[in-house]
Amino acid sequence: VAIYILPSVVYQKFLLPKMHRWAHHGREKFYATYRHGNLVMLIIGIIAMIIVWISATWAIPFLFGANYTDSVQLLNILALSIPVIFVASSVGATLVTKEHMKNKVKYMGSVAVFNILLNIIIIPIYGAIGAAIATVMSNILLLLLYRRAAQKLVFSLDIKVNLKGNE
């Protein structure tokens, strides 16, 4: 959970005011920040995921005792969400600008319903591992919805202009 806070701090506390300004006056900077932010968040997320994988086997028993050794597998599954959540934070930050917030809330609500339904189906069969897998799948779906919305709603004109300029 502590790792998941990092992208929120970066985007909500530091970049969000700038992104609002760039969304209205500085589309090139806004799009460049979006693309660069996605790459940086992916790299940092992958590094964090690897650190969690490497440290989980000794850190969980050390911090919580040998009774929690079984949770290492759950943490390793949930670690797959780290890069996904990092990139989703970057992509999702573009959806709080202009009139896009309603769409972001709809995507989050849809993913919450998806997660609940998936948990109802998977947990009786696979238990806690199923819940971890449902969480990872839900985070992936949220990232895909955010990315689609960013490309179609936020940057569609910017991308067309950029592609025409590069021909």
Secondary structure, 3 states (H helix, E strand, C coil): CHHHHHHHHHHHHHHHHHHHHHHHCCHHHHHHHHHHHHHHHHHHHHHHHHHHHHHHHHHHHHHHCHHHCCHHHHHHHHHCHHHHHHHHHHHHHHHHCCCCHHHHHHHHHHHHHHHHHHHHHHHHHHCHHHHHHHHHHHHHHHHHHHHHHHHHHHCHHHHHHHHHHHC
